[in-house]
Amino acid sequence: MTSNTRQKGAALVIGLLMLVVITLLAVTAVNTASTELVMAGNEQFRERAFQAADAGIERAVATVDSVPQTSTPTAVNNVAIASLTGDKFSISTVFTGYESNVANAGEDFVAVHYRITSTGQSLRNSSAVVQQGAYVLTSSGNDGYQSWLENVTAQID
């Protein structure tokens, strides 16, 4: 009988302390899981913004031959992507010059160079910027090329 009278509720106190520790661990695990869920969502929207920017590059490359051969950029802004609600892209294409020594093209052709910058945007303020160079082969008799060549020749002389 003497051993029962000396305990006086120690098991209850230890049990309650264990419950507090387990509760803190559970709350921490839930917070960590919800933070990782938000991080995964942010990564998904960042990837969607990159895909939107890439779609802008594809559109610009498809229409690069219609960009004027001046130093003024041609811009297309806030084009919505139909399959992804909230995603859009803006593109800027600028003529950067000619190259007359095009491999395997002979002297009859020149390369008209362009720089394309595409900015994709998605939800949660995610965005991505992609730059791409492109060129179009054209005949060396192109008036734009001839005037550019004369201007460069005049600057050298």
C-alpha positions in Angstrom: 0.0 0.0 0.0 2.8 2.5 0.5 3.8 2.5 -3.2 0.3 3.5 -4.3 0.0 6.4 -2.0 3.4 8.0 -3.1 2.5 8.3 -6.9 -0.1 11.1 -6.5 -1.0 11.6 -10.2 2.5 11.6 -11.8 1.2 9.4 -14.7 -1.4 12.0 -15.5 1.1 14.9 -15.7 3.5 12.9 -17.9 0.6 11.8 -20.2 -0.5 15.5 -20.6 3.0 16.6 -21.4 3.3 13.8 -24.0 0.0 15.0 -25.6 1.3 18.6 -25.8 4.5 17.4 -27.5 2.5 15.3 -30.0 0.1 18.2 -30.7 3.0 20.6 -31.4 4.5 18.1 -33.8 1.2 17.6 -35.6 0.7 21.4 -35.9 4.2 21.8 -37.3 3.7 19.0 -39.8 0.4 20.6 -41.0 2.1 24.0 -41.4 5.0 22.5 -43.3 2.6 20.6 -45.6 0.6 23.7 -46.4 3.7 25.8 -47.1 5.0 23.1 -49.5 1.6 23.1 -51.2 1.8 26.9 -51.8 5.4 26.5 -53.0 4.3 23.8 -55.5 1.5 26.0 -56.7 3.9 28.9 -57.2 6.2 26.7 -59.2 3.3 25.6 -61.4 2.4 29.2 -62.1 6.0 30.1 -62.9 6.1 27.2 -65.3 2.8 28.4 -66.9 4.3 31.9 -67.3 7.3 30.3 -69.0 5.1 28.4 -71.4 3.1 31.6 -72.1 6.4 33.4 -73.0 7.4 30.4 -75.2 4.0 30.6 -77.0 4.8 34.3 -77.6 8.2 33.4 -79.1 6.5 30.9 -81.5 4.0 33.5 -82.6 6.7 36.1 -83.2 8.9 33.6 -85.2 5.9 32.7 -87.4 5.3 36.4 -88.2 8.9 37.7 -88.2 9.1 38.2 -91.9 6.4 41.0 -91.6 8.4 43.0 -89.1 9.7 46.3 -90.7 13.5 46.6 -91.1 13.8 49.6 -88.8 15.2 50.1 -85.3 11.6 50.6 -84.0 10.4 47.5 -82.2 7.1 45.9 -83.2 5.1 45.1 -80.1 2.1 42.9 -79.5 0.8 43.2 -75.9 -1.4 41.2 -73.6 -2.4 38.3 -75.8 -4.5 35.9 -73.8 -3.9 32.2 -74.1 -7.3 30.5 -74.6 -6.5 27.2 -73.0 -5.0 28.7 -69.8 -7.3 31.2 -68.0 -5.3 34.2 -66.7 -2.2 33.5 -68.8 -1.0 36.0 -71.4 2.1 37.1 -73.3 3.6 40.3 -74.8 6.2 40.2 -77.5 8.6 42.7 -79.0 10.4 42.1 -82.2 13.2 44.4 -83.5 15.3 44.3 -86.6 19.0 44.1 -85.7 20.8 44.0 -89.0 21.8 42.0 -92.1 24.4 39.4 -92.6 25.7 38.9 -96.1 28.0 35.8 -95.5 25.3 33.2 -95.0 26.7 29.6 -95.1 25.5 27.6 -98.1 23.3 30.4 -99.4 25.7 32.0 -101.9 26.0 35.6 -102.7 22.4 36.0 -103.9 21.0 35.9 -100.3 21.4 37.8 -97.1 20.1 37.0 -93.6 17.8 39.6 -92.0 18.3 39.4 -88.2 15.7 40.0 -85.5 15.7 39.9 -81.7 12.5 38.7 -80.1 11.6 39.3 -76.5 8.6 37.6 -75.0 7.2 38.1 -71.5 4.7 35.6 -70.2 2.4 36.2 -67.3 0.3 33.9 -65.2 -1.6 34.0 -61.9 0.0 35.0 -58.5 2.1 37.6 -60.3 4.4 35.1 -61.9 6.2 36.1 -65.0 9.0 34.9 -67.3 11.0 36.6 -70.0 12.4 34.7 -73.0 14.7 36.1 -75.7 15.2 34.6 -79.1 17.2 35.5 -82.2 15.8 34.8 -85.6 16.6 35.5 -89.2 15.0 35.4 -92.5 16.8 34.7 -95.8 16.0 37.2 -98.5 17.6 38.1 -101.8 20.6 40.4 -101.7 18.7 42.8 -104.1 16.3 43.7 -101.3 16.0 47.5 -101.1 16.3 47.6 -97.4 19.6 45.7 -97.6 20.9 47.9 -100.3 20.2 51.1 -98.3 21.7 49.6 -95.2 24.8 48.5 -97.1 25.2 52.0 -98.6 24.8 53.5 -95.1 27.4 51.2 -93.6 29.8 51.8 -96.6 29.4 55.6 -96.2 30.2 55.4 -92.4 33.3 53.4 -93.2 34.6 55.8 -95.8 
